[in-house]
Amino acid sequence: MNNKPILDVNEIPKPGQWLTLSIQHLFSMFGATILVPYLVGLSPAIALISSGLGTLAFLLITKGQVPAYLGSSFAYIIPIKLLNEAGGPSAAMVGTFLAGLVYGIIALIISKAGYRWIMKLLPPIVVGPVIIVIGLSVAPTALSMAMNNPAGKYSILHFSAALVTLAATIIFSIFAKKILSIIPILAGIIVGYLYSLMVGIVDFGPVMKAGWLEMPEFIIPFVSYKVKFTWDIFWLMVPVAVVTISEHIGHQLILSKVVGRDYIKEPGLHRSILGDGTATIISAFVGGPPKTTYGENIGVLAITRVYSVYVLAGAAVLAVIFGFIGKLTALIGTIPTPVMGGVSILLFGIIASSGLRMLVDSKIDFDDKRNLVISSVILVIGLGGAFLKLPFKDIQIQGMALAAILGVVLNLILPGRQPMTENIFEEETKEKQKTA
């Protein structure tokens, strides 16, 4: 692929270009980041603020070398929703902290023992199908956003807004020139928004009611609630970390391919995992959902070839500011759900396609029955809604977490495991040497 950058990782864009590119990343993550708190009963404003703070922390921890944005994780929707319903936001925040703590422990082990053990534990044949599951498992969410009206019923009018947005985004991605080729996602959203205005599905009521400055309702440990650990919280949240760590490794491998740098080695997988965990812990301290690196924003990087960390940092600062400015948050909130659904069809699809790409780039041989078995089990368990009910306290290990755990186990016990390459670009280098 052509990954020659328009703006490289440490290049600073011009002010006007900087703002435009940062807004594009803001819009790319916005729908998914605020959708998660809506689904689980948390504050969308705090989700924005925590995503911005978490992204800034991630960029600092990774020494400004890894262009990534961290938003609300879809993998934790079910456990956070269950905890919020059973024990309130306090239980959800304790669970979020535990998930972040797992990241910290894994990062510490990697920093001392190296990364090879976790790469052996979570190789492409496990991570690739897990990422496909993550992308396809949220496909119904994207389609529900695209097809339904605010009452949750099918509406051809609302679906048309989603299709116009999707079509515009695809056209801008493939055919646009100059500045529009750099901001296809933002341009697609603008076209969808203008169409929505024309057909009358934009509601400005919330903007009129909102204040200019509004303090979100932060949920702070030992201030807003008493911290209480239970094993129910542990078993609901910690197994899901297997999914998100798999997702994280997959994103780092994909990002390495997109940008053309080996992020597993430099600044190191331990730093990126620690950055992800720190962002999740920050969320736990303010009342936001767990964080993860966003495939949507990696998709934007791949399409635009603008890799500057300053653009991602700009999006993070804007997210924090927007979380406090009521009218701005409300104005962005007037973007109809179908418009975000239209964009999400493409962006969620990019997540699943990224898993496929990992399998292709890693040259996984599906004539090998071992690979076929592992991927098949992960896909069916993850997408089929399977769960493991533990024989005490009605604790369940759900879909994606169970699929990831089974994938890891099968990879460890089935014979014929392939040795791990030392360098993710090793095969490409060998091919070039053969050609030369």
N, C-alpha and C positions, 0 to 999 in steps of 0.2 A: 504494500500500500504506500501511497505518497503521504509521508508524515513530515515533510519539510515544513517547518513552522512559518507562519506569517508573523507571529510574535512568540519568541522562545520563552522558556520558563522564567528567567529573571529579567526579561525586557519590560521596561515601563512604558505603557501606551501613552499617547497624547491625551490630555484631559477630556476632550469631548468624546474621543474614541473609548477611553477608559470607562466613562459613565455608561455609554451605550452597551458596551460588552458586558459590564457588570450587571446591568439591568437584565440583559438576556439570561444570564445565569440565575439571577433572582427569580425571573419568571419561570425558568425551566424547573427549578426546585419548588416553586411556590405551591402549586396545586397539590402535589404529593405531601409536602411538609405540613400544610394546614389540614389536609384531608385526614391524616392519621389522628390528630387530636379531636377532630369532629367525630370520628368513628369510636374513639375510646373514652370520650368525655373529659378531655383536657382543654386548656386554653390555646387557641390558634396563635394568639399574640405572643404567648410565652414560647410556643414552638418555634416561632420566627426568631425571637431573641436568643433562645438557646442554640438554635442552629447557627446563627451568626457568631456567637461567642465560641461555640464548639469548633467551628471552622477556623477561626483565628488561632485557637489553641493548637489545632492540628497543624496548621501552617508553621507555627513557631516550633513545635516539637520536631517536625520533619525538616527543620532548618531551611524553610522556604524553597524546598526542592521538589515537592510533590503537589502539582496543581489538582486539588480535589475539593469538592464541597460536601459538607456533611449535613444531611437532613433527617427527617423523622423516618425511622425504620418500619417497614411494613411487616417484617418478620415477627415483631412483638405485638401486633395488633390484638390477637386473640388472648395471650396471657395478660397484657395490660388491661384489656376490657374486663376480663374475669376478675382480676385483682381490684380494679376500680369499683366494680359492682359489689364485690364481697366485702372489701375492707376500706373502700374509699380511696381518694388520691394518695393518702399516706402509704398504703400497701403497694400501690403502683410505683411510688417513688423509691421505696426500699428495694423493690425488685429491680428497678432501673439502676440503682447504685450497685447492686450485686452483679448485674450484667457488666457494668463498667469495670468492676473489680476483677472479674474474670479476665478481661482484656489486659489489665495491668499485670496480673500474675503471669499470663502467657508471654507478655512482652518481656518481663523480668527473666523468665526461663530462657527465652530466645537470646537475650543479651548475654547470658552466661554460657549457654550450651550451643549457641548457633541456631540457625533457622532450618537446618536439614531435617530435623526430626518432625517438625510440623509440616514441612513440605511432603515428607514421606507419609505422614498421617492424612494429609489432605492434598493428594496429587490432582492433576487435571481431570482424571477419570471420575473423581468424586466431586471436585469443585465445579466442573463444567455442568453436569446435570443438576446440581443444587442451584446454580445460578439460573438455569433454564426454568426450574421449578419456581424460583422467586419471581421471575418475570411473568411466567404464564399464570401463576396463582393470583396475581393482581389484575390479570386481563379482564375478568368479570367486573372488577371495580371500574376500570377504564370504560368498558362498554356500558355499564350502568350509568356512569357520569355522562356518557355521550348520548344515550338514547332516551333518558327519562326526564320528565319535567320535575319541578320542585316537590310535587306530591308523590313522586316515585313511580309514576305511570308512564308508559311509552308515549312519546310525542314525536311525530314526524317533523314538526317545526323545530324542536330542540335538537333532534338528530341531524337535521340539515345544517345547523350551526356547527356541529361537530365535524361533519363531512367537509364543509367549506374550510374550516380551520385546518383539518388534516390535509386537504388538497393543496391549500396555500402553502403550508409548511413544506410539503414534498416538492412543490414547484420551486420555492425559494431555495431549498437545499440543493436541487439538481441543476436548475437553470439560471439562478440569479447571478449577477455580476457585481463586482466592487463591494460596497458596504453591505448590500442585501445578502450577499453570499456569506457574510460573516455572522449575520443575525437572523437566520431563517426561522428559528423558534419564536423569537420576539415578533418578527414580521408576520408570521402565521397567526399568532395570538391577536395582533392588532387587526388583521383582516377579519378574523372570526368575531372580534369584539364589534367592529363596524357593522358587520352583517347582523349581529345580534341586536344592535341599536335599530337597524332598519326594520327588523321583523318584530321588534317590541318585547324582547325578553330580558332587557336589562332593567334592574330595579335600583334607582338612586335613593330610595328611602333611607337605608342605613347610613349613607353619607351625610344626609341632612341631620340625622339624629346624633351622629358621632361628634365628639369634641376634638379640638385640634391636638391637645395633649391629654393622653389617658394613661394612667398607671395600671398595668396588668395586675391581676391577682396572683402574685408569686406564691408558690407553695414551698416554704422553707423549713427544713428539718429543725426540730427543737423549738421552733417559733410557731409554725402553723400546725404542727402535729408532734406527737411523741413517737420516736422511732421504736418500732417493734419488729423483731425478726421472727419469722415462722418458717417451718420446713415447707409449708404449702407455697409460700412465696419463692423459696429456693427452687423447688422442683418445677414450678411453672416457668421461671425465667431463665435459670442457668442453662438448661439443655438447649434453649434457643440460641445461646451464644455460639454453639457449634455451627449453626446456620450462618450467623452474621460474620463469624471469623472466616468461614468458607467463602462467604460473599466478599469479605474484605480482601482475602488473598487473591480471589478471582479478579477483583477490581484492580488490584495492584499489578497483576500480570497483564491485564488488558491495557491499563494505563501505560505500563512499560512499553508495550507494543505500539500504542498510539503515539507516545511522545518520543520513543526511540532511546529510552534509558532504562537500565536495570534497577528498578526501585526496590527489588528484594534485597539487593546488596548495598545500595547507597541511595538514600541515607540509612536503609536497613528496614527489614520487615518489623523488627522490634519497635522502631520509632513510629512507623505508621499505625501499628496496632495500638501502641500506647496513646497516640494521638486520637484514635477512634474511641478508645476507652475513656480518655480524659473528657472528650466531648460528651459522652454518655453520662459521666459522673457530674459534669456541669449541669446537664439537664435535670438530673436527680436533685440537685441542690436548689433549682429554681422552679421546678414543676413542669418540665417538658418531657416529651417521650424520648426513648433511647435513640441514639444517632447511628448513622452508617454513612459511608461514602456513597454518593449518589451516581448510579448508572446513567441517569438522565443528563447530568452535567458532564460525565465522561463522553456521552453521546454528542453533546455540544462541542466538546474539545475535538472529537474526531471529525465532526462536520466542518468546523471553522478553522482548525489548525492554529488556533490562538491558545497557547499553553501558559501564558503569563500568570504567575501566582498572584500578581498584583490585581488582576481582573477578578480572581476568586476572592481575594481579601476585600476588594471593593464591594462585591456582592454580599459578603458577610457583614460589613459595616452598614450597608443599606438595609439588610434584614433586621439588624438591631434597632436602627432608627425607625423603621416602619413599624416595629412592634410597639413603639411608644407614641407614634403619631396616629391618633384615632381615625382622622379623616382619610389619611393616605391608606391605612390598612383597610378601611371600609371601602375606599374607591377600588383598590385591587380586588377586594371581595365582591365587587359588582360584576367582575368577569363571570359570565354565566358558566355554570358547571359543565355544560356540553362543550364549551370552548376548551376548557382544561381537559375534558375527556378526549376531544379530538387530538390534542397534542399528546396526551398520555398514551393513546393507541400506538403512536410512533415510538415514544420514549420507553414505555414498558416493553414494547417489542424489541427495542434495542438491547434491553437487559437480557431477554431470553436469547436473542441473536448473539450476544456477547458470550454466553455459555457455549453456543454452537461453535462460535469462532475459536474459543479456547480449545475445544476438542479437535478442530481442524488444524489449528496452529501447532498443537502438541502432537499431531499425527497419530491420534488414537486409532488403533486398528480394531474395527468392529467385526472382523472375521475371527478375532480372538474371543472365544466364548466368555472368558473372564471379564473382559471389558463390557461385553453385551449384557451379562448378568448384572453387574454392578450398576450400570446406567439404567437398565430396565427397572430394577427394584427401586432406585431413587425416584425415577419419574412417576411410577405408578403410586408408590406410597405417598410421595409429596403432593401429587396432584389429585389423588383419589380421596383425600381427607381421612386417611387412616390415623388411628391413635392407639397408644399403649396405655391401658389403665393399670396403674400400679396397685398392688394388693393392700394398700393402706391409705386411709384418708381420702379416697376417691381422687387421687392425683393422676393426671393424664399427661403423657408426652405426645404432643400434637404433631400432625402432618409433616411440616418442613423439618422440624427438629428430629423427629423420628427417622425421616428419610436420610438426613445427614448422618445421624448416628449409625444407622444400618449400612450406609455407604462406607463409612470409616471401618466398621467391623468387617465387612466383606472384603475390603481392600487389604486388611491385615491378615485375614485367615485363608483367603483363596490363593492357591499356588500360582506362580508365574508372574509375580510382581516385577515390573521393569525398573532398572536403576534410574535414579533421578539425575537429570543433566545438571552440571555445575552452574551453567550459565543459560539463562532463558533464551539467549540469542545464539546458543551453540550450534543448533541445527542449521540456522540461516548462514552462519559463518562457514560451516562445512560445505553447504551447497555452493556458496560463492567461490570457495577454494576449488571445488570440483570443476565449476564452470571455467574458472581462470586456467 
